[in-house]
Amino acid sequence: MPTLTEESVVTMASIFEALEGVLSEDERQALLTDLIDVSPEGVAPGDLITAELFNAMMSDINSLKIRVAGLEGASGAPVITGISPSGAIPIFSLLTLRGVNFDREYRNNTVRIGNTVIRSFRRGDETSLAFTVPNEFADLPATLPLTIETDGQVSNAMTVSLVENVPEQDGAFDIITLEAPSGVMSAGETIEITWQISAPVILADVLQLQLAATATDGANEAEWQANTRFSPQSPLAIAPGSIVSVTATIDVPDDARAADLRLRATRQDGEVSENPTAVEWRDGGTLEVSDPRADITFDLTGNADGVEEATIEVNGASVPGLTFTNGGQAEIQFILQDNRTGTARADYDFAVTVESNAAAWPITLGPIPASETDIPAGDPVTFSIIMNNSGGSVGDITHLRVEATQTATAIESYTSFARIPLQRV
């Protein structure tokens, strides 16, 4: 309800003139009588009234509406006392009316929103009626009157604000590294990294592309980003179900000594996707990238005690991994997805190692099996290990390195790998 400051004044005549056509003459006279009762000295049209009296008048108007609705309800007419949800209501939303004297058989009610007639309802009784807002309104957003008719009698009018229904994105974009430079890395050089973005989503989207640089030494992330160009350029329009390759040409900053590089893709709704495995750039080091002809992911089986899947912060990036309590043990299943095409069949040898502090993270069994042969292009393969945590401090992080090396003579040899963070909790 609007209020005025104590210094505000307004003529009562102007207020009553504004109420003409809104309240009947009898209702306006009843309101005037109420206001005169509020003021000990009496108030007449043309007088100046203070904020206190104005706010009292607004309260009386609301009370008068309630009394009028009550009188209508007493005569058997339906009365709407509330609508939920409040605020802007998207098309296809479930709308619920509350009130009295609705038809007990809810199918006998008729609702009108503007010029649209609604006779299909989800549920209802004498005091409530629920229905889905139909997609029959033009020129949205719009604020429209709403009434309910029961047995030929029409209720008081309420207003609803309708807006377009904006569907929400479902699914997440998957990013893997396809190509990265080989050989010794040096500050000041120009490198190219190519990622593949898969779109298992339901809506077309537009992605803002950025180079994510974490675990930096020397140059910071902003300096890496300022020296990066994408092809195709950002923003990138992408269709559901599509696969797009994105290449970043990066002029490595002269003062760079280290950085973990990923592709960061931000959807229109603000959700962010990054490839889980970074390109670990180190000045003077050599770069190792998993071969894209196979991907390796992981899953916990039912045999897990004190071990959970979790998102772990590693060098400023959020990476899927596993947390272990002291003494925790689990069977971890790995899924190798062969990404090749064609008719040639692959053979894979598997290896799983703990990169650091291996004594605290013993692998007690596996990998099982140690190899798989005669794998058709595009097929998945599973293998597993059993491991536990037997020490270390809370917060300690290491990585589980999982490798699959293709050994069939009909195909060139390659190695695909995943690094899975393990954290003691």
KAHU-V785142 format. One record per pair of residues at least 4 apart in sequence whose C-alpha atoms are under 7 Angstrom apart, sorted by the first residue. I is the first residue (numbers start at 0). J is the second residue. Records with the same first field share a line. If there is no record, write none. Layout:
I = J / J
This chain:
2 = 54
3 = 7 / 50
4 = 50
5 = 49 / 50
7 = 49 / 50
8 = 47 / 48 / 49 / 50
9 = 47 / 48
10 = 14 / 45 / 46 / 47 / 48
11 = 15 / 44 / 45 / 46 / 47 / 48
12 = 16 / 44 / 45
13 = 17
14 = 18
15 = 19
18 = 22
22 = 26 / 27
23 = 27
24 = 28
25 = 29
26 = 30
27 = 31
28 = 32
29 = 33
30 = 34 / 59
31 = 35
32 = 36
33 = 37
34 = 38 / 42 / 56
35 = 41 / 42
38 = 42
42 = 46
48 = 52 / 53
49 = 53
50 = 54
51 = 55
52 = 56
53 = 57
54 = 58
55 = 59
56 = 60
57 = 61
58 = 62
59 = 63
60 = 64
61 = 65
62 = 66
63 = 67
64 = 68
65 = 69
66 = 70
67 = 71
68 = 72 / 78
69 = 73
70 = 74
71 = 75 / 76
72 = 76 / 77 / 78 / 99 / 100
75 = 100
76 = 100 / 152 / 153 / 154
77 = 99 / 100 / 101 / 149 / 152 / 153 / 154
78 = 98 / 99 / 100 / 154 / 155
79 = 96 / 97 / 98 / 99 / 154 / 155
80 = 97 / 98
81 = 96 / 97 / 98
82 = 95 / 96 / 97
83 = 94 / 95 / 96
84 = 94
86 = 160
87 = 160 / 161 / 162
88 = 92 / 160 / 161 / 162
89 = 161 / 162 / 163 / 164
90 = 132 / 133 / 134 / 161 / 162 / 163 / 164
91 = 131 / 132 / 133 / 134 / 164
92 = 131 / 132
93 = 129 / 130 / 131 / 132
94 = 129 / 130 / 131 / 132
95 = 127 / 128 / 129 / 130
96 = 127 / 128 / 129
97 = 126 / 127 / 128
98 = 126 / 127
99 = 125 / 126
100 = 125 / 126
101 = 124 / 125 / 126 / 149
102 = 107 / 108 / 124 / 125 / 149
103 = 124 / 125
104 = 124
105 = 122 / 123 / 124 / 128
106 = 118 / 120
107 = 149
108 = 118 / 147 / 148 / 149
109 = 116 / 117 / 118 / 147 / 148 / 149
110 = 116 / 117 / 118 / 146 / 147 / 148
111 = 115 / 116 / 117 / 145 / 146 / 147
112 = 116 / 143 / 144 / 145 / 146
113 = 143 / 144 / 145
119 = 130
120 = 129 / 130
121 = 129 / 130
122 = 128 / 129
123 = 127 / 128 / 129
124 = 128
139 = 161 / 162 / 163
140 = 161 / 162 / 163
141 = 160 / 161 / 162
142 = 158 / 159 / 160 / 161
143 = 158 / 159 / 160
144 = 156 / 157 / 158 / 159
145 = 156 / 157 / 158 / 159
146 = 153 / 154 / 155 / 156 / 157
147 = 153 / 154
148 = 152 / 153 / 154
149 = 153
168 = 200 / 201 / 202
169 = 200 / 201
170 = 199 / 200 / 201
171 = 199 / 200
172 = 196 / 197 / 198 / 199 / 272
173 = 196 / 197 / 198
174 = 194 / 195 / 196 / 197 / 273 / 274
175 = 194 / 195 / 196 / 274
176 = 193 / 194 / 195 / 291
177 = 193 / 194 / 195 / 291
178 = 192 / 193 / 194
179 = 191 / 192 / 193 / 288
180 = 190 / 191 / 192 / 286
181 = 285 / 286
182 = 285 / 286
183 = 283 / 284 / 285
184 = 281 / 282 / 283 / 284 / 285
185 = 282 / 283
186 = 251 / 252 / 253 / 254 / 255 / 282
187 = 250 / 251 / 252 / 253
188 = 250 / 251
189 = 248 / 249 / 250 / 251
190 = 248 / 249 / 250
191 = 246 / 247 / 248 / 249
192 = 246 / 247 / 248
193 = 244 / 245 / 246 / 247
194 = 244 / 245 / 246
195 = 242 / 243 / 244 / 245
196 = 242 / 243 / 244
197 = 241 / 242 / 243
198 = 239 / 240 / 241 / 242
199 = 239 / 240
200 = 239 / 240
201 = 239
202 = 239
203 = 237 / 238 / 239
204 = 236 / 237 / 238 / 266 / 267
205 = 234 / 235 / 236 / 237 / 266 / 267
206 = 234 / 235 / 236 / 264 / 265 / 266 / 267
207 = 233 / 234 / 235 / 264 / 265 / 266
208 = 233 / 234 / 263 / 264 / 265
209 = 262 / 263 / 264
210 = 224 / 260 / 261 / 262 / 263
211 = 220 / 260 / 261 / 262 / 263
212 = 220 / 223 / 258 / 259 / 260 / 261
213 = 220 / 258 / 259 / 260 / 314 / 315 / 316
214 = 258 / 259 / 314 / 315
215 = 219 / 257 / 258 / 259
216 = 255 / 256 / 257 / 258
217 = 254 / 255 / 256
218 = 222 / 223 / 252 / 254 / 255
219 = 223
220 = 224
221 = 225
222 = 226 / 252
223 = 227 / 251 / 252
226 = 249 / 250
227 = 247 / 248 / 249 / 250
228 = 247 / 248 / 249
229 = 233 / 245 / 246 / 247 / 248
230 = 245 / 246 / 247
231 = 245
237 = 241
251 = 255
256 = 281 / 282
257 = 280 / 281 / 282
258 = 279 / 280 / 281
259 = 277 / 278 / 279 / 280
260 = 277 / 278 / 279
261 = 273 / 274 / 277 / 278
262 = 273 / 274
263 = 271 / 272 / 273
264 = 271 / 272 / 273
265 = 269 / 270 / 271 / 272
266 = 270 / 271
275 = 318
276 = 418
278 = 288
279 = 286
280 = 286
289 = 414 / 415 / 416
290 = 413 / 414 / 415
291 = 415
292 = 337 / 338 / 339
293 = 335 / 336 / 337 / 338 / 415
294 = 335 / 336 / 337 / 415
295 = 333 / 334 / 335 / 336 / 416 / 417
296 = 333 / 334 / 335
297 = 331 / 332 / 333 / 334
298 = 331 / 332 / 333
299 = 303 / 330 / 331 / 332
300 = 330 / 331 / 332
302 = 329 / 330
303 = 328 / 329 / 330
304 = 327 / 328 / 329
305 = 323 / 324 / 327 / 328
306 = 321 / 322 / 323 / 324 / 327 / 328 / 329
307 = 321 / 322 / 323
308 = 320 / 321 / 322
309 = 319 / 320 / 321 / 322
310 = 317 / 318 / 319 / 320
311 = 317 / 318 / 319 / 320
312 = 316 / 317 / 318
313 = 317 / 318
320 = 419 / 420 / 421
321 = 420 / 421 / 422
322 = 421 / 422 / 423 / 424
323 = 327 / 388 / 422 / 423 / 424
324 = 423 / 424
325 = 388 / 389 / 390
326 = 387 / 388 / 389
327 = 387 / 388
328 = 386 / 387 / 388
329 = 385 / 386 / 387
330 = 383 / 384 / 385 / 386
331 = 383 / 384 / 385
332 = 381 / 382 / 383 / 384
333 = 381 / 382 / 383
334 = 379 / 380 / 381 / 382
335 = 379 / 380 / 381
336 = 377 / 378 / 379 / 380
337 = 376 / 377 / 378 / 379
338 = 376 / 377
339 = 376 / 377
340 = 376 / 377
341 = 376
342 = 375 / 376
343 = 375 / 376
344 = 373 / 374 / 375 / 376
345 = 372 / 373 / 374 / 375 / 405 / 407
346 = 371 / 372 / 373 / 374 / 405 / 406 / 407
347 = 370 / 371 / 372 / 403 / 404 / 405 / 406
348 = 369 / 370 / 371 / 403 / 404 / 405
349 = 366 / 369 / 370 / 402 / 403 / 404
350 = 366 / 401 / 402 / 403
351 = 366 / 399 / 400 / 401 / 402
352 = 399 / 400 / 401
353 = 357 / 398 / 399 / 400
354 = 397 / 398 / 399 / 400
355 = 397
357 = 361
359 = 388 / 389 / 390 / 391
360 = 386 / 387 / 388 / 389
361 = 386 / 387 / 388
362 = 385 / 386 / 387
363 = 385 / 386
364 = 384 / 385
365 = 383 / 384 / 385
366 = 382 / 383 / 384
367 = 382 / 383 / 384
368 = 382
374 = 378
391 = 395
392 = 423
393 = 423 / 424
394 = 422 / 423 / 424
395 = 422 / 423
396 = 420 / 421 / 422 / 423
397 = 420 / 421 / 422
398 = 418 / 419 / 420 / 421
399 = 418 / 419 / 420 / 421
400 = 416 / 417 / 418 / 419
401 = 416 / 417 / 418
402 = 414 / 415 / 416 / 417
403 = 414 / 415 / 416
404 = 413 / 414 / 415
405 = 412 / 413 / 414
406 = 412
